[in-house]
């Protein structure tokens, strides 16, 4: 499973078209999940971006799923395939997101959760998440600057064992060169912002 994540730098309506183009490119190469992660976009533009990205994916005839980061309200309004949540206490749970989709008459959503510890993965599993993004495995960089050392492959392996049937996608410093190590550690997939040419 491959999950491509948008960069989080979009701010204006001019960026919406670029996001749709990205979605089209990712769908064309068979990316499984696209996470629309744009915290700087106002709700209206986030909705517009989601709609245009969904149209771009549909135009490719791809099975790619679009998930909106944190904003279940925008995901429901746009008819996105699901929501990606944080593991912070007090956030929406996968079950609550599913209830929102049912209430809106939408098909069941795909719900992922970002996790950084074994405890968070266990909680995401208990709350019925469809998958987790776990990391940073190797490192986390923001605008090219290292901000977090990776947790390492040993912890990834431990998390994958504990997750059991819950898919774990490795995140953080993943490259085509080190991705096989993540799969060998038990990861079901890989995720990244720059990994797939975004």
N, C-alpha and C positions, 0 to 999 in steps of 0.2 A: 504494500500500500504506500502511495506517495502523496504527501500533503504539501502544497505550495501555499506560502503565506505572503500576503501583500506587505509592502515595506513600512506602512504606517506613516508615510510622509505626505499623503494627499491632503490638501487644504481647501481647494476651490473647485468650481464646476469644470475648470479646464482639465483637472486631473481625472475626472470621471471617465472620459473617453479612453485615457491611457489604461485605466483599470479594466475596462471592457476588452481592450486589445490584449492585455495580459491574460485574461480569462480565456479568450479565444485561442491564444497560443498554447496555454497549458492544456486546454481541452484537446487540442489537435495532437498533442504528444501523449495523451492518455493519462494525465494526472488524475488521481482518484478523487482528491478533495482539494478545494480551494478555500482558504480561510480569508475572508475579507476583514482585515484588521487595520482599521483606519480611524483611530480615536480623535483625530483632529478635524474630521469631517462632521459638519452639523448633521442632525438627523435626516433632514430633507435630502441633502446631497448623498448621504449614506444609502438612503432608500433608492435614490436615482441610480447610484453606482450598482447596487444590488440588482436592480431591474435590468440594467444594460448588460451586466455580467451574465445574468441568467439567459438573456436573449442570445448573447455571444456563444455561450456553451450549447444552447439548443440548436443554434445554426450549424454547429459542428456535428450534431447528432451524437454527441458524446455522453458517456455515463458519468461524467464528472459531476460531483456534488458541490454546491456552494454553501458554505457555512458563514454566518455572520458572527464576528467576535463580540461576545457579551450582550449585544443588543437584541434580545429576544423579540422586543416589540417591533423593531425594524425587520427582523427576519420573518415574522408572521405577516406583516403588512406587505412585504415584497414577495412572499411566497417562496422564500429561500428553502433549500433542502434541510437546513438545520442551523444549529447554534454551537459556537465554541465558547466554553465557560472557563473562568479561572477557578482555582481551588480555594480561594480565600473564604474564610468562615462568613456565613451570612449571605453568600451569593446564591443565585438560583441553582436549583438542582436539576438533574436530567429529567426527573419525574415531573417537576413543575413546568419545564419547557414543553414536555409532551402534553400536559394538560392544556397549555395555551394553544398548542396546535390543534388539539381535538376540539376545543371551544371555537376555534376559527374555521372548523370544517376542513382542515388541511390533513394531508397524509402524514403519517408518523415521521418526526424529524430524526436526523442523525445528530447525536449530541456527543461532543468531545469535551475533554477537560485538560487544561494545562496543569501538570504536577511537577513538583521539584523534590519530593521526598517519598519514601516508602509509605508513610502514613497517609499522605494525600492520595496516592494511588489506591490504597486500600479503601479509603472513603469514597473515591470516585466509583470504584467497583461496587461497593455496597449501595450506592445511590443509583445504580443502573445505567451508567454511562456506556456509550457504544465503543469508545476508545479513549486512550489518553495520549497526550504528547508529554514525553518525559525528558527533562534535561535542565540545564545544558550538559550534554554528555562530554563534549570536548572543551567548549568555551562558549562565551557569549560576548559578542562585540556590538557596540552601538556606534554608528558612524565611523567604523574602522578602529575604534578604541576598545581594547580588552577591558570588560567591566566585571567579568565573572569567570573564574577558573571552572573547568568542567568537573562534574561529579565522578566521571570515569566509567569504564566498561564493567567493572566489578559490581557497582551499584546498579547499573542498567540490568545486568544479569539477574541480580537479586530481585529487582522490581518485576522483571518479566516472569520469574518463577512465581512470585506472589500474586501477580495479576492473573495467572492461569489462562483462562479462555479469553480474557479481556485483551484486545489488541493494544500493544504499546508501540508508539512511534517515537523513534529517537530524534531529538532536536538539539541543536547547539553545536556549531562547528562541523556539521556533517558535510562530507565531500564525497565525490565518487570514489576516492581512494580509501576512505575509512568506513564507508557505508557497509562493506562486507563484514567488518568487525562487529558492527551493531547487529546485523542479522545473525551472526554467529553467537552473539550474546543472548539471542532470543527475541529481538525486536521483530514486530510484524511489519514494520515499515519505517520510513524516514520522512522527516519534515524539515523545511527551511525556508528562509526568505530569499536568499541568493542562490540556493542549491539548484534550482531549475531554470536559472537565467532570468529571474524576475527583476 
